[in-house]
């Protein structure tokens, strides 16, 4: 009889902690500063837009897409939830610059005409109401800024 009470008490404690964990997970918000890395596409793919990587979570979907010509990538860009991020009007907030520095990515500056590299990274800043998405390409041993948009 005593062992039954102990098992019942343990079941209530475990069940309570699982239910409490589920409610905390439902309330969880996206991280304020995050980075995702992707590989570049392989050579020899057909011309057109080719998916270089996909990240999907309960907060949204991020795709890195390559424009391929003659079997080689000529540009990379980002889609957020199936569309390109909105252009950023004016300067990026200080939180975005701090996020890039914290993740050890290159300085944010004028984007190049074409974004190319052997690896790619998407930096996400979500410290305000708006989420910012930045694309970086890794070339010659360093991360270089490619583009920024609001999602």
Backbone as numpy.savetxt, mean C-alpha at the origin, in Angstrom:
# Nx Ny Nz CAx CAy CAz Cx Cy Cz
-17.15 -33.36 39.21 -17.97 -32.18 39.21 -17.10 -30.92 39.21
-16.04 -30.95 40.02 -15.15 -29.79 40.11 -14.45 -29.55 38.77
-13.99 -30.60 38.09 -13.31 -30.45 36.80 -14.27 -29.88 35.75
-15.55 -30.20 35.85 -16.54 -29.66 34.91 -16.67 -28.16 35.12
-16.67 -27.70 36.36 -16.76 -26.27 36.67 -15.53 -25.53 36.14
-14.36 -26.15 36.30 -13.13 -25.52 35.82 -13.16 -25.40 34.30
-13.57 -26.46 33.62 -13.65 -26.43 32.16 -14.66 -25.39 31.71
-15.80 -25.32 32.38 -16.83 -24.33 32.05 -16.30 -22.91 32.27
-15.62 -22.67 33.36 -15.05 -21.35 33.64 -14.00 -20.97 32.59
-13.17 -21.93 32.18 -12.16 -21.64 31.16 -12.83 -21.34 29.83
-13.89 -22.05 29.49 -14.60 -21.81 28.23 -15.20 -20.41 28.21
-15.74 -19.97 29.33 -16.30 -18.62 29.41 -15.22 -17.57 29.25
-14.07 -17.77 29.91 -12.97 -16.82 29.79 -12.44 -16.76 28.37
-12.22 -17.91 27.74 -11.71 -17.94 26.38 -12.73 -17.34 25.42
-13.99 -17.70 25.57 -15.03 -17.15 24.70 -15.15 -15.65 24.84
-15.03 -15.14 26.06 -15.09 -13.70 26.28 -13.93 -12.98 25.64
-12.73 -13.57 25.72 -11.57 -12.90 25.13 -11.63 -12.94 23.60
-12.18 -14.00 23.02 -12.32 -14.08 21.57 -13.34 -13.04 21.10
-14.46 -12.94 21.80 -15.49 -11.96 21.41 -14.95 -10.55 21.56
-14.19 -10.28 22.61 -13.60 -8.96 22.79 -12.58 -8.65 21.70
-11.81 -9.64 21.29 -10.83 -9.45 20.22 -11.50 -9.17 18.89
-12.64 -9.81 18.64 -13.36 -9.58 17.39 -13.90 -8.16 17.32
-14.40 -7.64 18.44 -14.92 -6.27 18.42 -13.79 -5.26 18.27
-12.63 -5.54 18.87 -11.49 -4.64 18.70 -11.00 -4.65 17.26
-11.01 -5.82 16.61 -10.56 -5.91 15.22 -11.50 -5.14 14.30
-12.80 -5.17 14.59 -13.77 -4.46 13.76 -13.59 -2.94 13.87
-13.11 -2.47 15.02 -12.91 -1.04 15.24 -11.57 -0.55 14.72
-10.67 -1.43 14.37 -9.32 -1.07 13.96 -9.34 -0.24 12.68
-8.53 0.79 12.66 -8.42 1.65 11.49 -7.14 1.33 10.74
-7.05 1.77 9.48 -5.81 1.52 8.73 -4.63 2.23 9.37
-3.42 1.70 9.16 -2.24 2.36 9.74 -2.05 3.75 9.15
-1.49 4.64 9.94 -1.27 6.02 9.51 -0.21 6.10 8.41
0.77 5.23 8.46 1.86 5.24 7.47 2.22 3.79 7.16
2.12 3.42 5.88 2.42 2.04 5.50 3.12 2.03 4.15
3.86 0.96 3.89 4.54 0.79 2.61 4.39 -0.65 2.15
4.12 -0.81 0.86 4.00 -2.12 0.24 5.01 -2.20 -0.90
5.71 -3.30 -1.02 6.68 -3.44 -2.12 6.20 -4.48 -3.11
6.57 -4.27 -4.37 6.17 -5.13 -5.48 7.37 -5.38 -6.38
7.33 -6.47 -7.11 8.36 -6.77 -8.10 7.96 -6.13 -9.43
8.95 -5.89 -10.26 8.65 -5.40 -11.60 8.15 -6.57 -12.44
7.52 -6.27 -13.57 7.02 -7.33 -14.44 8.17 -7.98 -15.20
7.96 -9.21 -15.60 8.96 -9.95 -16.36 9.00 -9.47 -17.81
10.11 -9.64 -18.46 10.24 -9.31 -19.88 9.42 -10.30 -20.71
9.01 -9.85 -21.88 8.33 -10.72 -22.81 6.82 -10.76 -22.69
6.24 -9.90 -21.86 4.78 -9.86 -21.74 4.17 -9.19 -22.96
2.91 -9.48 -23.26 2.26 -8.83 -24.39 2.09 -7.32 -24.13
2.02 -6.56 -25.20 1.86 -5.11 -25.09 0.52 -4.76 -24.42
0.52 -3.62 -23.74 -0.68 -3.14 -23.04 -0.40 -3.00 -21.56
-1.44 -2.82 -20.78 -1.32 -2.71 -19.32 -1.28 -4.10 -18.71
-0.25 -4.35 -17.91 -0.08 -5.64 -17.25 0.01 -5.42 -15.74
-0.64 -6.29 -14.99 -0.65 -6.18 -13.54 0.70 -6.60 -12.98
1.33 -5.68 -12.23 2.62 -5.98 -11.61 2.45 -6.43 -10.17
1.32 -6.11 -9.56 1.08 -6.52 -8.19 -0.27 -6.05 -7.69
-0.79 -6.77 -6.71 -2.09 -6.46 -6.14 -2.03 -6.64 -4.63
-2.60 -5.69 -3.91 -2.74 -5.80 -2.46 -4.19 -5.50 -2.14
-4.83 -6.41 -1.43 -6.24 -6.24 -1.10 -6.42 -6.44 0.39
-7.13 -5.51 1.03 -7.46 -5.63 2.44 -8.87 -5.10 2.66
-9.32 -5.11 3.89 -10.67 -4.59 4.16 -10.73 -3.07 3.98
-9.56 -2.42 3.86 -9.52 -0.97 3.69 -9.49 -0.55 2.23
-9.27 -1.48 1.32 -9.24 -1.14 -0.09 -8.34 -2.07 -0.88
-8.19 -1.73 -2.15 -7.42 -2.54 -3.09 -6.43 -1.64 -3.81
-5.16 -2.05 -3.83 -4.11 -1.28 -4.49 -3.46 -2.17 -5.55
-3.38 -1.65 -6.78 -2.75 -2.38 -7.87 -1.61 -1.55 -8.44
-0.50 -2.20 -8.71 0.59 -1.58 -9.45 0.52 -2.15 -10.85
0.44 -1.26 -11.84 0.23 -1.67 -13.23 1.40 -1.17 -14.08
1.82 -2.01 -15.02 2.91 -1.66 -15.94 2.34 -1.46 -17.33
2.81 -0.43 -18.02 2.54 -0.27 -19.43 3.68 -0.95 -20.17
3.34 -1.95 -21.00 4.34 -2.76 -21.69 4.30 -2.46 -23.18
5.48 -2.22 -23.75 5.63 -2.04 -25.20 6.80 -2.90 -25.66
6.61 -3.64 -26.73 7.64 -4.53 -27.29 8.19 -5.48 -26.23
7.32 -5.94 -25.34 7.71 -6.91 -24.33 8.43 -6.37 -23.12
8.64 -5.05 -23.02 9.34 -4.43 -21.88 8.47 -3.37 -21.22
8.56 -3.27 -19.93 7.82 -2.23 -19.20 8.40 -0.86 -19.54
7.53 0.10 -19.83 7.99 1.46 -20.14 7.49 2.46 -19.10
6.57 2.04 -18.22 6.05 2.92 -17.18 5.25 2.09 -16.18
5.27 2.53 -14.92 4.46 1.92 -13.87 3.57 3.00 -13.27
2.38 2.58 -12.85 1.46 3.50 -12.18 0.60 2.73 -11.20
-0.18 3.45 -10.39 -0.98 2.85 -9.32 -2.45 3.08 -9.59
-3.26 2.06 -9.27 -4.71 2.19 -9.23 -5.15 1.88 -7.80
-6.08 2.66 -7.29 -6.64 2.43 -5.97 -8.13 2.17 -6.15
-8.56 1.01 -5.71 -9.95 0.58 -5.87 -10.42 0.68 -7.32
-9.56 0.26 -8.25 -9.92 0.17 -9.65 -9.80 1.44 -10.48
-9.26 2.50 -9.89 -9.10 3.74 -10.66 -7.84 4.47 -10.21
-7.31 5.37 -11.05 -6.11 6.11 -10.64 -6.43 7.07 -9.50
-5.48 7.28 -8.59 -5.71 8.24 -7.50 -5.87 9.66 -8.06
-6.63 10.46 -7.36 -6.87 11.84 -7.79 -5.59 12.66 -7.69
-5.45 13.59 -8.60 -4.29 14.49 -8.58 -4.30 15.30 -7.29
-3.12 15.57 -6.77 -2.99 16.33 -5.53 -2.86 17.81 -5.89
-3.76 18.62 -5.34 -3.70 20.06 -5.57 -2.78 20.68 -4.51
-1.76 21.37 -4.96 -0.84 22.02 -4.02 0.19 21.05 -3.47
0.82 21.47 -2.40 1.88 20.68 -1.78 1.28 19.55 -0.93
2.04 18.49 -0.81 1.63 17.38 0.04 1.74 17.77 1.50
0.88 17.24 2.37 0.97 17.57 3.80 2.27 17.08 4.42
2.65 17.66 5.50 3.88 17.30 6.21 3.85 15.84 6.66
2.67 15.30 6.94 2.57 13.91 7.37 3.05 12.95 6.28
2.83 13.29 5.02 3.28 12.45 3.90 4.80 12.47 3.83
5.39 13.63 3.99 6.85 13.76 3.94 7.48 13.00 5.11
6.86 13.10 6.29 7.36 12.38 7.47 7.22 10.87 7.28
6.14 10.43 6.64 5.93 9.00 6.38 7.02 8.47 5.44
7.31 9.21 4.37 8.35 8.80 3.42 9.72 8.72 4.11
9.99 9.67 4.98 11.26 9.67 5.70 11.33 8.49 6.68
10.22 8.21 7.37 10.19 7.11 8.33 10.39 5.76 7.65
9.90 5.62 6.44 10.04 4.36 5.70 11.32 4.32 4.87
12.13 5.38 4.92 13.43 5.47 4.25 13.33 5.44 2.73
12.37 6.21 2.21 12.25 6.37 0.77 12.82 7.72 0.38
13.06 7.90 -0.90 13.69 9.12 -1.39 12.82 10.35 -1.19
13.43 11.48 -1.41 12.74 12.76 -1.26 11.62 12.88 -2.28
10.57 13.55 -1.89 9.45 13.79 -2.79 9.77 15.04 -3.60
9.69 14.91 -4.91 10.02 16.03 -5.78 9.18 15.98 -7.04
9.74 16.51 -8.11 9.05 16.46 -9.39 9.07 15.04 -9.92
7.92 14.51 -10.32 7.91 13.13 -10.84 8.56 13.04 -12.21
9.24 11.94 -12.49 9.84 11.75 -13.82 8.75 11.46 -14.85
9.12 11.56 -16.11 8.16 11.28 -17.18 7.73 9.82 -17.16
8.69 8.90 -16.89 8.40 7.47 -16.84 8.91 6.91 -15.52
8.11 6.07 -14.91 8.48 5.42 -13.65 8.98 4.02 -13.97
10.27 3.78 -13.76 10.87 2.48 -14.04 11.81 2.07 -12.92
11.88 0.77 -12.65 12.78 0.26 -11.64 12.72 -1.24 -11.55
13.64 -1.82 -10.77 13.65 -3.27 -10.60 12.70 -3.72 -9.50
12.30 -2.81 -8.62 11.28 -3.04 -7.58 10.45 -1.77 -7.47
9.26 -1.91 -6.93 8.36 -0.77 -6.77 7.81 -0.77 -5.36
7.47 0.40 -4.87 6.89 0.53 -3.54 5.75 1.53 -3.58
4.69 1.20 -2.87 3.56 2.11 -2.71 3.55 2.55 -1.25
3.64 3.85 -1.04 3.62 4.43 0.29 2.23 5.00 0.53
1.63 4.68 1.67 0.27 5.12 1.98 0.31 5.93 3.26
-0.20 7.16 3.19 -0.31 8.02 4.37 -1.79 8.23 4.62
-2.23 7.90 5.84 -3.65 7.98 6.18 -3.82 8.68 7.53
-3.14 9.79 7.71 -3.21 10.47 9.00 -4.33 11.49 9.08
-4.89 11.85 7.98 -6.00 12.81 7.94 -7.22 12.12 7.35
-8.23 12.91 7.02 -9.43 12.35 6.41 -9.11 11.74 5.05
-8.16 12.34 4.35 -7.80 11.86 3.02 -6.59 10.94 3.09
-6.58 9.96 2.22 -5.46 9.03 2.13 -4.61 9.44 0.93
-3.29 9.45 1.09 -2.36 9.76 0.00 -1.60 8.51 -0.38
-1.41 8.32 -1.68 -0.72 7.15 -2.21 0.43 7.64 -3.07
1.65 7.20 -2.75 2.84 7.59 -3.51 3.48 6.34 -4.10
4.00 6.46 -5.31 4.68 5.35 -5.96 6.18 5.68 -6.03
7.00 4.70 -5.67 8.46 4.80 -5.74 8.99 3.65 -6.58
10.08 3.89 -7.30 10.77 2.85 -8.06 12.20 2.74 -7.56
12.69 1.53 -7.46 14.06 1.27 -6.99 14.95 1.10 -8.21
15.92 2.03 -8.34 16.89 1.99 -9.45 18.24 2.40 -8.92
19.26 1.75 -9.42 20.65 2.12 -9.09 20.86 2.19 -7.58
20.25 1.27 -6.84 20.48 1.18 -5.41 19.73 2.17 -4.54
18.79 2.93 -5.11 18.03 3.87 -4.28 16.58 3.95 -4.74
15.72 4.37 -3.81 14.31 4.55 -4.10 14.08 5.96 -4.63
13.37 6.03 -5.75 13.10 7.34 -6.38 11.61 7.57 -6.49
11.19 8.77 -6.15 9.79 9.16 -6.20 9.30 9.14 -7.63
8.08 8.60 -7.85 7.49 8.57 -9.19 6.19 9.38 -9.29
5.29 9.18 -8.32 4.01 9.88 -8.43 3.33 9.93 -7.06
2.35 10.85 -6.97 1.55 10.98 -5.75 0.12 11.27 -6.13
-0.80 10.77 -5.34 -2.21 11.02 -5.59 -3.01 10.85 -4.32
-4.21 11.35 -4.35 -5.12 11.22 -3.22 -6.14 10.13 -3.49
-6.40 9.33 -2.51 -7.36 8.24 -2.70 -8.56 8.41 -1.78
